[in-house]
Amino acid sequence: MPDDLYPPFDCAPGLRLAAHERIQSLHQENLNRRLDQLEEMMARLEKRLWLTLYGVAAAILAQAFQSFLSVQ
């Protein structure tokens, strides 16, 4: 029986492994993308918190300065 009668084929366990590796790489890419988005959101939140803190501190200082001016 000559070998050229049947085309070569991949074995099923090899195909399952390749499919599993591809799915894992897709999951990893998706996870990395989501982590990057979370980091960006946390950075924006941190900026907002600092702006809020500076705003509150500025309001307190302005009020203290205004009361200091009204005393004299």
N, C-alpha and C positions, 0 to 999 in steps of 0.2 A: 504494500500500500504506500504510494508516494506521499510525501509530506505536503505537497502543494495543493492537495485536494481541499484542505480545510484551512481557512484563514486563522492567523494567530489571534488569541483572545486573552483578556486579562482574567485572572482567577477571581472569584467572588470575594474571598476575604481581603484581597488587595484592593478591590474596588470599595469595599466597606470602610477600610482603613483610610483610603484617600478621601472618601466622602466625609468621614468623621473629622479628618484633619482640616478639610475645607470649612466645615461647619464651625469647628473650634476657632479657626482664624477669623471667620465672620463675627463670631461672638466676641472675640478679643478686640477686634476693630470697633465694634459697637460699644463695648465697655469703655475703651479708651476715649472714644468720642464723647460719651456721656460724662466721663470723669473730667474731660477738658471743659465741657459745658458747666459742670458743677464748680470747677475752679474759677471760671469767669464770673459766675453768679456770686460766688463768695467774695471775690475781689470787689465787685460792684457794691455788695452789701457792706463790706468793710469801709469803702469810701463814703457811703451814705452815713454809716455810724460815726465816722470821724467828723463829717460835716455837721451832723446833729450835735455832737459833743462840742465842737468849736462854736456852733451857734448858741448853745445853752450857756457856755462859758462867756461868750461875748455879751449875751443879754444880761447875765449876772454882773459882769464888770461894768457894763453901761449903766445899769441900775445903781450900783455902788458909787460910780463916778457922779451920777446925777444927784444922788442923795448927799454926796460929799460937797458938791457945788451949792446945793440948796442950804446947807448948814452954815456956810461962810457968808 
